[in-house]
């Protein structure tokens, strides 16, 4: 059995990083670059949401103790 | 198939599924209230998603984007995608304690872990206070949707009829019926939103063209802080963070953590949830902003998505979208009804607390809401408007007490009790304009104040407990 509970803090580290990545305040008020008719920052947010899913999947695998699942 | 036929088929399927669930649902209280704690990963995922995504996701979301721009995807999409971290820190613990100690509701767990009946009643009435008015507004929303679908003004009658059907789903099938129908309703929501996006884009000359037209007409909708300056930095960050702490505290969401067959079921939802959100939340935001490109002037912000679909998609897509919106609404409303009935049966301990109590409470609540609508009750009364507008903040104020129950149940019960009272007081003060929010979401301010209060009261209690001991000769030596 893996000792995984000590890695639980990784969830909060990831959570804070995602919020920082979503807060692209330096682009606010600037003319957006468009891709497929929509601003690049929107596509970045869509990609970020997908990344959240993959990172959560990885965290669930690595921090969820074997005897719990 | 016309709109009325689609609506009738959808409602008939709901009742049929609940009828199938009936035989198992009535076997025991645990079966009725929690589906016997046996929901597998697929059903659990759909029931969590369908319960969480209410009519706002279908109608309000597009309207909000129409007003404030594409930034809505940031605060709602990213914020909701982050929510599953709470499935890990709250859901996992709730599931395990439920298995070990037989908990069925949130008040039961929070009060039980602190061994405090006062705390249990406080959590119970806070949850009821913020859920019941929400249920009433859902019934009104259902009336508006059905009226629009059939093309006549039947808001009160249609709302009452939908409420009775919601009641029948719960009374017949309990949690199992609610969860199984959530699979159907979640599926309809996904298909309807995908169809809306594809056909509206096609009607506007293609996906890229739809965006370019909107950008030419309203470029500020493609930027933050948006045309109305809504997306300030504090608003942006606080809303993204807020949903993580609010969503699990909805009683209908909290109860679902108990229903997982195993933690493996819950684990799957952790990553499927953001994947669903990535697309599903994008569609209404895009359609809402595209409406700017065609100069749409809808009767209200909530009408943006149905009007766009009616204008630019075939009739059957419009019918499907309206049924999808109704499915989003009903899947949340039946879960709210069951959660209320579960809490009233198990925490108030009236009518014996068993299956029949749950069924009677479900019938009484949905009967009350239906009667209120038919008798001309005005859901826009200030007290109800206040409660529905403060639901998120009011439930966020419960989060510190919940986390303490899960991770520090040895704290004195006074800490979570005072934390909740001060947190709810802060919600009231913010609404009355007596407490500044500095641009932050009300819920984040309430959550912070409740957390700080909990820490201060717990620290003071520890200090007071230590002081007499320090005066004893042994300690002095």
Boltz contact constraints between the chains, C-beta under 6 A:
constraints:
  - contact:
      token1: [A, 11]
      token2: [B, 85]
      max_distance: 6.0
  - contact:
      token1: [A, 11]
      token2: [B, 88]
      max_distance: 6.0
  - contact:
      token1: [A, 15]
      token2: [B, 85]
      max_distance: 6.0
  - contact:
      token1: [A, 19]
      token2: [B, 240]
      max_distance: 6.0
  - contact:
      token1: [A, 22]
      token2: [B, 78]
      max_distance: 6.0
  - contact:
      token1: [A, 22]
      token2: [B, 240]
      max_distance: 6.0
  - contact:
      token1: [A, 23]
      token2: [B, 237]
      max_distance: 6.0
  - contact:
      token1: [A, 25]
      token2: [B, 233]
      max_distance: 6.0
  - contact:
      token1: [A, 28]
      token2: [B, 224]
      max_distance: 6.0
  - contact:
      token1: [A, 32]
      token2: [B, 222]
      max_distance: 6.0
  - contact:
      token1: [A, 32]
      token2: [B, 223]
      max_distance: 6.0
  - contact:
      token1: [A, 36]
      token2: [B, 208]
      max_distance: 6.0
  - contact:
      token1: [A, 37]
      token2: [B, 208]
      max_distance: 6.0
  - contact:
      token1: [A, 37]
      token2: [B, 211]
      max_distance: 6.0
  - contact:
      token1: [A, 37]
      token2: [B, 212]
      max_distance: 6.0
  - contact:
      token1: [A, 38]
      token2: [B, 211]
      max_distance: 6.0
  - contact:
      token1: [A, 39]
      token2: [B, 222]
      max_distance: 6.0
  - contact:
      token1: [A, 42]
      token2: [B, 70]
      max_distance: 6.0
  - contact:
      token1: [A, 45]
      token2: [B, 73]
      max_distance: 6.0
  - contact:
      token1: [A, 45]
      token2: [B, 74]
      max_distance: 6.0
  - contact:
      token1: [A, 45]
      token2: [B, 78]
      max_distance: 6.0
  - contact:
      token1: [A, 46]
      token2: [B, 278]
      max_distance: 6.0
  - contact:
      token1: [A, 49]
      token2: [B, 77]
      max_distance: 6.0
  - contact:
      token1: [A, 49]
      token2: [B, 81]
      max_distance: 6.0
  - contact:
      token1: [A, 49]
      token2: [B, 274]
      max_distance: 6.0
  - contact:
      token1: [A, 49]
      token2: [B, 277]
      max_distance: 6.0
  - contact:
      token1: [A, 49]
      token2: [B, 278]
      max_distance: 6.0
  - contact:
      token1: [A, 50]
      token2: [B, 278]
      max_distance: 6.0
  - contact:
      token1: [A, 52]
      token2: [B, 81]
      max_distance: 6.0
  - contact:
      token1: [A, 52]
      token2: [B, 274]
      max_distance: 6.0
  - contact:
      token1: [A, 53]
      token2: [B, 271]
      max_distance: 6.0
  - contact:
      token1: [A, 53]
      token2: [B, 274]
      max_distance: 6.0
  - contact:
      token1: [A, 53]
      token2: [B, 275]
      max_distance: 6.0
  - contact:
      token1: [A, 56]
      token2: [B, 84]
      max_distance: 6.0
  - contact:
      token1: [A, 56]
      token2: [B, 270]
      max_distance: 6.0
  - contact:
      token1: [A, 56]
      token2: [B, 271]
      max_distance: 6.0
  - contact:
      token1: [A, 57]
      token2: [B, 271]
      max_distance: 6.0
  - contact:
      token1: [A, 60]
      token2: [B, 267]
      max_distance: 6.0
  - contact:
      token1: [A, 60]
      token2: [B, 270]
      max_distance: 6.0
  - contact:
      token1: [A, 64]
      token2: [B, 267]
      max_distance: 6.0
  - contact:
      token1: [A, 68]
      token2: [B, 263]
      max_distance: 6.0
  - contact:
      token1: [A, 69]
      token2: [B, 263]
      max_distance: 6.0
  - contact:
      token1: [A, 69]
      token2: [B, 264]
      max_distance: 6.0
  - contact:
      token1: [A, 69]
      token2: [B, 267]
      max_distance: 6.0
